Amino acid sequence: MVRPKALSKKQQKKGIDFKKIKRKVGRKLPPPKNATNTEIKSKAIVLPEQSVASDRVGLAVNKKGLTLKELLQQTSHHNPKVRRDALMGIKDLFLKHPDELRLHMYAVVEKLRERIGDDDKLVREALYQLFKSVIFPSCKEGNQGPFVSLMMAYIFNAMTHLAVDVRLMAFRFLGLVVLHYPPTFLLYAEKILQNYEEILCKHQLFAQDRSKLKTALAGLMCCLSLLPCNDQEDNASEKKTTGKRLLHGFEQDVYASSSGWNTLGLEKLKGLVPVLINCLREILSVVNSLPSLEFQSFDCMLTILQSIDLAVKFFIATIDKSESDLQTTLGGATLATLDQGVASVILKRLCVLFPLNPAHHASQKDSDRYFALNVMIADIFLSCSEWISPPDDMSERFLEFVEVMLLGKISDSAKTEATVSNKHLLLPFIPKLLAQVPNNWKSRLLQAFTRAFRECNHQSSLKLAFLSIIEEIVIPGQNRIHLDVSDPELLDHQIAWVRELPALLIMLGEKHQSVTQVVLRLILRLGQSASSRPTLQGEYDNIQYPLQDFFCKCQDESSVSYGPFIRLSQDCQELAVSCLYYFSHLDSALLKAIATCYLCNDLEPSVLFRTIEVLDSAYAAGHIWISDIISFFITLLSRFKVSPDNALPVKEVEPKISNCGTLRLLTSVVCSCLLHIGDESMVLQMIEKVIIDQMKLKPSRDNACALLRLLVTLDSKPTRLSEQTIDGLASFLALYLIDICSVVIPHISEEDDEAAVAFLDRMTHYYVLPCLFLFDRSQRLLKLVLNEMESLISGRTSLSCLKNGSHGTDHSTSVIAIVYVLQLMHKDFKIRQIQSSFKAEIECILRSLQALVESSTTLEERHKLQCAYHRVHRMLGNLQERTPCLL
């Protein structure tokens, strides 16, 4: 038998065709040997240009590199910090790239409005600041209407939120929208007022924190201030401004809602007023338990009272309008009937509180605050008094308060600036009270008002309010208030007010020109209306005497002290000048003060000519005597100062620099006025003696020329001047002509330019022309002047009188000037014809020249005089031949 071991070795040596592989259960089978490997292996290639930042090239990003789209997406993130950071990032992006906001305004607002009712306080505040500081200011001049309509739905939704903070923030958003787009309130008035009424009814929400109440009230004040008021001009300007910001399609909706305001929002507003009063009472109940009136409580109460006041004034404005359209919409009942119930509620509830007094000893600050609150309550009461007639006991309390306020007897606080400023609120009611209250109260109020007006600081803005009330009372037709102008007590106080105005003008000076302008306008209005009231006209005429110091305080020529008029603006000066026309008789003292004031070089020429125009009209109306207006005109011409003093313009540019041109225009205007104020011969008789007296005072060349031109304008050919006037003119004209030529001759010898020489000839002709007219009209005057010149050459008359102003002349220069004067007269055709009749006088001048040549001591002087002698000799020869001669 074979052993098993050996047998197994033999079997192993045999060939095996297929090898059988044993597999364990559960193991994965290997892939077949002929299977295709489909696995792909690769390595990432990192290139710099394939960065994620390359996708943002050309896009606007904030400082963190985020685009607007990414930031808007993050505003909806579940994490409040991410939402807040997104809003801050949007603000940063818009500040860096303003164009992004203009391009994507609609989409941005549409996305951001979702966060108005956000649960997180910081997110809401960030959104509010974003709209306040960036979005609204950037689209201020654009079309705000469409995106405002997007926001309002979310704002109203947030107003009904369960969380109080979210609701209050919604009112803040509303105030922001109304501030930048006022038509919003008119569009959504009914819904807005309803939400305010609901939030203000929850007094427990504001019991501990007054700042929350203030947040709600601030938006309400902004809305109620947009209600239509009595000032139609303000409404028109506001409507015009609002219309510029509207699209044409959206504008129709705004005005349609505005016209439908009375029917949609009136009832809601009526329901809101009692809620505000209840809110005020709740605050007072808490304040009375506190030792002092803290600022937040005071601010809330003041805002509540201001809101009630705005509502009341709107009710009164609606009553004043036509009620015909409202009768159908309100079921046939008139608006006044419906509103009387509201007025009654307001009066009863507020009168219970009035006057507000501190429960404990009040500090100065608390006293001022209570006074401000009482003023607001009084303002509301007086407004309601136009609505319905309150009981007498109720009226007594408020009238006493008004009287005490005017007299300033409300403890020591009446002297503080805060208390004084509150008087502005009640002063507008004074005219209405004077027309309605009994006589005893009328007397008390007039006395208090007059005393307060006198004691009010002229620098205070309260003075303007007093002046406005005075104008309303004194000048009829200002409003619908009808006061008895025949009441003697009222007239006495009106006279007292008018007498205070001149002193007030002088006290104001030039430092408070806004108040000065109001005073001058009031005086002008008084003058315009005084003609229908003789008593008031007399008082208006009397204010011209204290007004003298307003123009010129000291009229002495040696020391002139000008009044405030000279330093006022041209608008104020125009008003002051216009007041002069309405004096029934202008006193000569006032005209003298005005003339002295107008001699100042600081005054604009336009004011001077406007004054002449007004005075000429006043003379035509019989308000000025002819002697006074002639004296005024001659004073201007004789004393007007030309700069530089007494200098003849020898260069073509100098008349533009100096005021010589002003004097020439003034001369022309005065001559034109005197030509039509009366008969020329009569006026000439009145002024010729005055002019001769002025000539004796040796006026400057320009003033003398102005007076001579005035004399020539009124004179005629043959002359109407008296013999005495001609005798007085002869000596003056001789010296005047010599003085003119003695200044011109040196410049002619120095000038080589033909244009300059021609200009000097024109200037000389301007000064000499009046004399030539006088010589043409009176040969006797020419003969006397020639004799005077011969006397000056011969030395019988002293030349010391030629030293006029700064120009003194020696004898030889004066002689040469006389020869130049003779040549000027010889150039004029008419005068040359007249000169032929005075050959004897010219021969005497020639003999005197010859004697002077023979007696001359220096060679240079002898040469000058010899040349002058030859010129006169040739001129005399030409006269004898009766032929023209060109010298």
Secondary structure, 3 states (H helix, E strand, C coil): CCCHHHHHHHHHHCCCCCCCCCCCCCCCCCCCCCCCCCCCCCCCCCCHHHCHHHHHCCCCECCCCCEHHHHHHHCCCCCHHHHHHHHHHHHHHHHHCHHHHHHCHHHHHHHHHHHHHCCCHHHHHHHHHHHHHHHHHHCCCCCCHHHHHHHHHHHHHHHCCCCHHHHHHHHHHHHHHHHHCCHHHHHCHHHHHHHHHHHHCCHHHCCCCHHHHHHHHHHHHHHHCCCCCCCHHHHHHHHHHHHCCCCHHHHHHHHHHHHCHHHHHHHHHHHHHHHHHHHHHHHHHHHCCCCCCCHHHHHHHHHHHHHHHHHHHHHHHHHHCCCHHHHHHCCCCCHHHHHHHHHHHHHHHHHHHCCCCCCCCCCHHHHHHHHHHHHHHHHHHHHHHCCCCCCHHHHHHHHHHHHHHHHCCCCCHHHCHHHHHHHHHHHHHHHHHHHHCCHHHHHHHHHHHHHHHHHCCCCCCHHHHHHHHHHHHHCCCCCCCCCCCCCHHHHHHHHHHHHHHHHHHHHHCCCCHHHHHHHHHHHHHHHHHHHHCHHHHHHHHHCCCCCHHHHEEEEECCEEEECHHHHCCHHHHHHHHHHHHHCCCCCHHHHHHHHHHCCCCCCCHHHHHHHHHHHHHHHHCCCCCHHHHHHHHHHHHHHCCCCCCCCCCCCCCHHHHCCHHHHHHHHHHHHHHHHCCCCHHHHHHHHHHHHHHHHHCCCCHHHHHHHHHHHHHHCCCCCCCCHHHHHHHHHHHHHHHHHHHHHHHHHHHHCCCHHHHHHHHHHHHHHHHHHHHHHHHCHHHHHHHHHHHHHHHHCCCCCHHHCECCECCCHHHHHHHHHHHHHHHHHCHHHHHHHHHHHHHHHHHHHHHHHHHHCCCCHHHHHHHHHHHHHHHHHHHHHHHCCCCCC
